[in-house]
Amino acid sequence: MKYEKLDRAAIDQNLSELGGWTLAADGLSISKTFKFRNFVEAFGFMTEAALAAEKYNHHPEWFNVYSRVDVKLTTHDAGGLTDHDIKLAKAMEKAAAHRLD
């Protein structure tokens, strides 16, 4: 599948709609730290996000310690951000909405 890299205007527009996500200094990825009430909530979020990632065939770079999940999204094949990163970020927001501290 061919991924189209987003231009800076599209990235900025999408980030304005995604609270708490930040663009890396090199402009190639977005990231966010999610903080949950406990490990079970964090793991539930990761499970729901994993199902969305599998649906989009687009997988995050993430790190979990207890109630915190650090997420980084990029499309390696495109060498930067694509609409798949934005779709997965939105799915993660939805998965986190009822679990956040």
Secondary structure, DSSP 4 states (H G I P E B T S, - for coil): ---PBPPHHHHHHHHHTSTT-EE-TTSS-EEEEEEBSSHHHHHHHHHHHHHHHHHHT---EEEEETTEEEEEE-BGGGTB-BHHHHHHHHHHHHHHHTTB-
